[in-house]
Amino acid sequence: MTIVTFPNEETASTQFLLSEPNSEVSSRPATESSAPNDSALLDEYSRTVVSAAERVAPAVVNIDIKQHVNGRRGPREMGGSGSGFMIAPDGFILTNSHVVHGATQIRVNLSDGREYPAQLVGDDPDTDLAVVRIDAPNLVHVRLAESENLRVGQVVIAIGNPLGFQASVTAGVISALGRSMHAQSGRLIDNIIQTDAALNPGNSGGPLVNSTGEVIGVNTAMIRPAQGICFAIASNTAKFVAGWLIKEGKIRRSYIGVAGQNVPLHRRIVRFYNLPRETGVLVVSVEKSSPAEQAGLREGDVIVAFNEQSIGSIHELHKMLMGDQIDLIAKLLIIRHTEKLELSILPAEVRASTP
């Protein structure tokens, strides 16, 4: 739940040979003439981090939870903690699902020392995001930025409560964009931001912000054996999920009832049918009485398009099966042996027992 540069000898020699003998330039030490003055850049970087931290830190909260678990000696109560941040002036707080999932009690500690009980508004383990709410006056909130505008190498700042150290600030850069990772539910999360801003247990749910103090991600995980490999859920995903959780308390998703795997398509089939992709989703099994069975989908079929959008992986198929597809007839384009077929399918809502 806490989840110098060195002078180039060859270049220096060349400069010495090109300079006039006994000149003032040639008599200067190489380090004095070639070393740039970086103090102004470092001061500006420091001011940037300080400004962003001062702007966001008042909106960052510490979340303490209690939950009942069944252990070897029977049921017992456990505690845990994580981070979160205020996304609206009326008390809505965004955090990670794994911070508050299954909690029987949630308490929120504000940066000014105030403490309030919180209620779970909505929880989505599939994206590892959750929203809780407190009833308190004079709350500072932050803005969720547009994560599509991010660039690798961009400076970022992480704020949270790692290992109980409240309002800790770390800084780094965006190491990579567009990563994918599995949530605890097993579903793949898209648009993950990789950063080297240090995260530790307790940072989960805290904000990852840009140089202007806008939230670009929700810190969610790190790879324990590694150093400097940490992840955050992109702000665009967070905005979408938070909106639905506040509105309905959950994210509605559709399913068709197949188990599949990614497979390459034969080049002759790709050329013959002029397919835009060279991969598809092989149907490994079909769930009984599922939309897939009712549509006539069979084991061995390869799904290549959904509603006229090409499908190259099971992950892409999951992305298209959102709540707006429930009970609406969709078109599946499949390859059966060497024949191209189009099937009509009626996606259903994911049941609570469906992983």
C-alpha positions as CSV (number, residue, x, y, z in Angstrom):
1,M,0.0,0.0,0.0
2,T,1.8,1.1,0.8
3,I,3.5,0.9,-3.6
4,V,30.7,16.8,-14.4
5,T,32.0,17.0,-17.1
6,F,35.6,16.3,-17.8
7,P,37.7,18.3,-20.1
8,N,38.4,16.7,-23.4
9,E,42.1,16.3,-23.7
10,E,42.1,16.2,-27.5
11,T,40.0,19.3,-27.8
12,A,42.1,21.1,-25.2
13,S,45.3,20.3,-27.1
14,T,43.8,21.5,-30.4
15,Q,42.8,24.8,-28.8
16,F,46.3,25.2,-27.4
17,L,48.0,24.6,-30.8
18,L,45.7,27.1,-32.5
19,S,46.3,29.8,-29.9
20,E,49.2,32.3,-30.3
21,P,52.3,31.6,-28.2
22,N,52.6,33.7,-25.0
23,S,49.1,35.0,-25.5
24,E,46.9,35.8,-22.5
25,V,44.4,33.1,-23.6
26,S,47.0,30.3,-23.8
27,S,48.4,31.1,-20.3
28,R,45.0,30.6,-18.6
29,P,44.3,27.2,-17.0
30,A,42.0,25.1,-19.2
31,T,39.4,24.6,-16.5
32,E,39.1,28.4,-16.0
33,S,38.5,29.2,-19.6
34,S,36.3,26.2,-20.5
35,A,34.1,25.5,-17.5
36,P,30.7,27.0,-17.8
37,N,29.0,28.9,-15.0
38,D,26.0,26.7,-14.1
39,S,25.0,28.5,-10.9
40,A,22.3,30.5,-12.6
41,L,20.8,27.4,-14.1
42,L,20.9,25.5,-10.8
43,D,19.3,28.4,-9.0
44,E,16.5,28.6,-11.6
45,Y,15.9,24.8,-11.3
46,S,15.8,25.1,-7.5
47,R,13.3,28.0,-7.7
48,T,11.2,26.0,-10.0
49,V,11.0,23.0,-7.7
50,V,10.4,25.2,-4.6
51,S,7.6,27.1,-6.4
52,A,5.8,23.9,-7.6
53,A,6.1,22.3,-4.1
54,E,4.8,25.3,-2.3
55,R,1.8,25.5,-4.6
56,V,0.9,21.8,-4.4
57,A,1.9,20.7,-0.9
58,P,-1.1,22.3,0.9
59,A,-3.4,20.1,-1.2
60,V,-1.6,16.8,-0.4
61,V,-3.0,14.7,2.4
62,N,-2.0,11.7,4.4
63,I,-4.6,8.9,4.4
64,D,-4.7,6.4,7.3
65,I,-6.9,3.3,7.0
66,K,-8.0,0.3,9.0
67,Q,-9.3,-2.9,7.5
68,H,-10.2,-6.4,8.7
69,V,-8.2,-9.3,7.4
70,N,-8.4,-13.0,7.9
71,G,-5.1,-14.4,9.2
72,R,-3.9,-17.7,10.4
73,R,-5.1,-16.9,13.9
74,G,-8.4,-15.6,12.7
75,P,-9.7,-12.2,11.8
76,R,-7.8,-9.2,12.9
77,E,-7.6,-5.5,12.2
78,M,-4.7,-4.0,10.3
79,G,-3.7,-0.4,9.6
80,G,-2.1,1.2,6.6
81,S,-1.4,4.6,5.1
82,G,-0.9,6.4,1.8
83,S,-1.1,9.7,0.1
84,G,-3.8,11.6,-1.8
85,F,-4.5,15.1,-3.0
86,M,-7.5,17.4,-3.1
87,I,-9.0,17.8,-6.6
88,A,-12.0,20.0,-5.7
89,P,-12.8,22.6,-3.0
90,D,-15.7,20.6,-1.7
91,G,-13.5,17.8,-0.3
92,F,-13.0,15.3,-3.1
93,I,-9.6,13.6,-2.8
94,L,-7.9,11.4,-5.4
95,T,-5.8,8.5,-4.4
96,N,-4.8,4.9,-5.3
97,S,-7.3,2.1,-5.1
98,H,-4.8,-0.1,-3.3
99,V,-4.5,2.6,-0.5
100,V,-8.2,2.5,0.5
101,H,-9.6,-0.7,-1.0
102,G,-11.4,-2.8,1.6
103,A,-11.0,-0.2,4.3
104,T,-13.4,-0.2,7.2
105,Q,-12.2,3.2,8.4
106,I,-10.5,6.1,6.6
107,R,-9.1,9.2,8.2
108,V,-7.4,12.1,6.3
109,N,-4.7,14.3,7.8
110,L,-4.4,17.7,6.1
111,S,-1.1,19.6,5.7
112,D,-2.2,22.2,8.2
113,G,-2.6,19.5,10.9
114,R,-6.4,19.1,10.7
115,E,-7.8,15.6,10.8
116,Y,-11.1,14.4,9.4
117,P,-13.0,11.1,8.8
118,A,-13.5,10.3,5.1
119,Q,-16.0,8.4,3.1
120,L,-15.2,6.3,0.1
121,V,-16.9,7.8,-2.9
122,G,-15.8,5.3,-5.5
123,D,-13.1,2.7,-6.1
124,D,-11.7,1.3,-9.4
125,P,-9.1,-1.4,-8.9
126,D,-8.7,-1.8,-12.7
127,T,-7.0,1.6,-12.9
128,D,-5.8,1.6,-9.3
129,L,-7.7,4.9,-8.6
130,A,-10.2,5.8,-5.9
131,V,-11.9,9.0,-4.7
132,V,-12.7,9.7,-1.0
133,R,-14.3,12.8,0.5
134,I,-14.1,14.8,3.6
135,D,-16.4,17.5,5.0
136,A,-14.1,20.4,5.9
137,P,-13.8,24.2,5.2
138,N,-11.0,26.2,3.5
139,L,-9.6,23.4,1.4
140,V,-6.8,23.9,-1.1
141,H,-7.1,21.9,-4.3
142,V,-4.9,21.4,-7.4
143,R,-5.6,21.2,-11.1
144,L,-5.2,18.1,-13.3
145,A,-3.1,19.0,-16.4
146,E,-3.3,17.6,-19.9
147,S,-1.0,14.6,-19.9
148,E,-0.9,14.3,-23.7
149,N,1.4,17.3,-23.8
150,L,4.2,15.6,-21.7
151,R,7.7,15.0,-23.1
152,V,10.4,12.6,-22.1
153,G,13.1,14.5,-20.1
154,Q,10.6,17.0,-18.6
155,V,11.2,18.0,-15.0
156,V,8.7,16.5,-12.5
157,I,8.2,16.7,-8.8
158,A,6.6,14.1,-6.6
159,I,5.0,15.0,-3.2
160,G,3.7,12.5,-0.7
161,N,4.1,10.8,2.7
162,P,6.6,8.0,2.2
163,L,7.1,5.8,5.3
164,G,5.1,8.4,7.4
165,F,7.4,11.4,6.5
166,Q,4.7,13.9,5.7
167,A,4.9,16.3,2.7
168,S,8.2,14.8,1.4
169,V,9.3,16.3,-2.0
170,T,11.5,14.5,-4.6
171,A,12.3,15.7,-8.1
172,G,13.4,14.1,-11.3
173,V,12.5,13.8,-15.0
174,I,10.0,11.8,-17.1
175,S,12.0,8.7,-18.1
176,A,9.4,7.3,-20.5
177,L,5.8,7.7,-21.6
178,G,3.1,5.3,-22.7
179,R,4.1,2.4,-20.4
180,S,1.6,-0.2,-19.4
181,M,1.4,-2.1,-16.2
182,H,-1.0,-4.6,-14.5
183,A,-3.3,-3.4,-11.7
184,Q,-3.9,-5.7,-8.8
185,S,-7.1,-6.8,-10.5
186,G,-5.0,-8.2,-13.4
187,R,-6.3,-5.6,-15.9
188,L,-3.7,-3.6,-17.9
189,I,-3.5,0.1,-17.2
190,D,-2.6,2.4,-20.1
191,N,-0.5,5.6,-20.4
192,I,1.7,5.0,-17.4
193,I,4.4,7.6,-16.8
194,Q,7.8,6.3,-15.9
195,T,9.9,8.7,-13.8
196,D,13.1,8.7,-11.7
197,A,11.6,10.9,-9.0
198,A,12.1,8.7,-6.0
199,L,9.0,7.0,-4.6
200,N,8.7,4.9,-1.5
201,P,5.9,3.0,0.3
202,G,3.5,5.7,1.4
203,N,3.9,7.9,-1.7
204,S,1.1,5.9,-3.4
205,G,-1.8,8.2,-4.3
206,G,0.3,11.4,-4.2
207,P,0.6,13.8,-7.1
208,L,3.3,13.9,-9.7
209,V,3.4,17.6,-10.9
210,N,5.1,19.6,-13.6
211,S,7.2,22.7,-13.2
212,T,4.1,25.0,-13.0
213,G,2.5,23.0,-10.2
214,E,-0.1,21.2,-12.3
215,V,-0.7,17.5,-11.6
216,I,0.3,15.3,-14.5
217,G,0.0,11.9,-12.7
218,V,-0.9,9.9,-9.7
219,N,2.1,8.1,-8.1
220,T,1.3,4.5,-7.9
221,A,4.3,2.1,-7.9
222,M,8.0,1.5,-7.9
223,I,10.2,-1.5,-8.7
224,R,11.7,-2.5,-5.4
225,P,15.0,-4.1,-6.5
226,A,15.7,-1.2,-8.9
227,Q,16.6,2.4,-8.3
228,G,15.0,5.3,-10.2
229,I,12.2,3.3,-11.9
230,C,8.9,4.6,-10.6
231,F,5.5,4.9,-12.2
232,A,2.5,7.2,-12.2
233,I,-1.0,7.0,-13.7
234,A,-1.4,9.8,-16.3
235,S,-3.6,12.7,-15.4
236,N,-5.9,12.1,-18.4
237,T,-6.8,8.7,-17.1
238,A,-7.2,10.1,-13.6
239,K,-9.6,12.8,-14.9
240,F,-11.8,10.3,-16.7
241,V,-11.9,7.8,-13.9
242,A,-12.4,10.4,-11.1
243,G,-15.3,11.9,-13.0
244,W,-17.1,8.6,-13.3
245,L,-16.4,7.7,-9.6
246,I,-17.8,11.0,-8.4
247,K,-20.8,10.6,-10.6
248,E,-21.7,6.9,-10.2
249,G,-19.3,5.5,-7.6
250,K,-17.8,3.0,-10.1
251,I,-16.6,2.6,-13.7
252,R,-19.0,0.6,-15.9
253,R,-17.2,-1.8,-18.3
254,S,-18.5,-4.2,-20.9
255,Y,-17.3,-7.7,-21.8
256,I,-17.8,-10.2,-24.5
257,G,-16.7,-13.4,-22.7
258,V,-13.6,-14.6,-24.4
259,A,-10.1,-15.5,-23.3
260,G,-7.6,-14.5,-25.9
261,Q,-3.9,-14.1,-26.8
262,N,-2.0,-12.0,-29.2
263,V,-1.0,-13.8,-32.4
264,P,0.7,-12.8,-35.7
265,L,-1.4,-13.0,-38.9
266,H,-0.1,-14.9,-41.9
267,R,1.2,-12.4,-44.4
268,R,-0.9,-13.9,-47.2
269,I,-4.0,-13.2,-45.2
270,V,-2.9,-9.7,-44.4
271,R,-2.3,-9.0,-48.1
272,F,-5.3,-10.8,-49.5
273,Y,-7.8,-8.9,-47.2
274,N,-5.7,-5.7,-47.1
275,L,-5.7,-5.7,-43.3
276,P,-4.1,-2.7,-41.6
277,R,-2.4,-4.8,-38.9
278,E,-0.3,-7.9,-38.9
279,T,-1.5,-9.2,-35.5
280,G,-4.9,-10.1,-34.0
281,V,-6.5,-11.7,-30.9
282,L,-6.8,-15.4,-31.0
283,V,-9.9,-16.7,-29.2
284,V,-8.6,-19.4,-26.8
285,S,-11.9,-20.1,-25.1
286,V,-15.5,-18.8,-25.1
287,E,-17.4,-18.4,-21.9
288,K,-20.8,-20.3,-21.8
289,S,-23.9,-18.2,-22.3
290,S,-21.7,-15.2,-23.0
291,P,-22.2,-12.5,-25.7
292,A,-19.4,-14.2,-27.6
293,E,-21.1,-17.6,-27.6
294,Q,-24.4,-16.0,-28.6
295,A,-22.7,-14.2,-31.5
296,G,-21.2,-17.4,-32.8
297,L,-17.6,-16.8,-31.9
298,R,-15.5,-20.0,-31.8
299,E,-12.2,-21.1,-30.4
300,G,-9.5,-20.6,-33.0
301,D,-11.1,-17.5,-34.5
302,V,-8.9,-14.4,-34.7
303,I,-10.4,-11.0,-33.9
304,V,-9.0,-8.3,-36.2
305,A,-11.5,-5.4,-35.7
306,F,-14.2,-4.2,-33.4
307,N,-16.7,-1.7,-34.7
308,E,-14.5,-1.1,-37.8
309,Q,-11.5,-0.2,-35.6
310,S,-8.5,-2.6,-36.1
311,I,-7.5,-4.8,-33.2
312,G,-3.9,-5.9,-32.8
313,S,-3.9,-7.1,-29.2
314,I,-6.1,-8.2,-26.3
315,H,-5.2,-4.9,-24.6
316,E,-6.6,-2.9,-27.4
317,L,-9.8,-4.9,-27.3
318,H,-10.1,-4.2,-23.5
319,K,-9.7,-0.5,-24.2
320,M,-12.7,-0.5,-26.5
321,L,-15.0,-2.5,-24.1
322,M,-16.0,0.5,-22.0
323,G,-19.4,1.3,-20.5
324,D,-20.7,3.0,-23.6
325,Q,-20.7,-0.4,-25.4
326,I,-23.0,-2.1,-22.9
327,D,-26.2,-3.4,-24.6
328,L,-25.2,-1.8,-28.0
329,I,-24.8,-4.1,-31.0
330,A,-21.2,-4.1,-32.2
331,K,-19.5,-5.6,-35.2
332,L,-16.6,-8.1,-34.8
333,L,-14.4,-8.8,-37.8
334,I,-12.7,-12.2,-37.5
335,I,-10.5,-14.5,-39.5
336,R,-11.8,-18.1,-39.3
337,H,-9.2,-20.4,-40.9
338,T,-8.6,-18.4,-44.0
339,E,-12.1,-16.8,-44.3
340,K,-13.0,-13.3,-43.2
341,L,-16.3,-13.0,-41.4
342,E,-18.3,-10.3,-39.7
343,L,-20.3,-11.1,-36.6
344,S,-22.8,-9.0,-34.6
345,I,-22.2,-9.0,-30.9
346,L,-24.0,-7.4,-27.9
347,P,-21.5,-6.6,-25.1
348,A,-22.8,-7.0,-21.6
349,E,-21.9,-5.3,-18.4
350,V,-19.0,-6.8,-16.4
351,R,-20.5,-8.7,-13.5
352,A,-19.0,-8.3,-10.0
353,S,-17.5,-11.8,-10.1
354,T,-15.8,-11.2,-13.4
355,P,-12.1,-10.6,-12.9
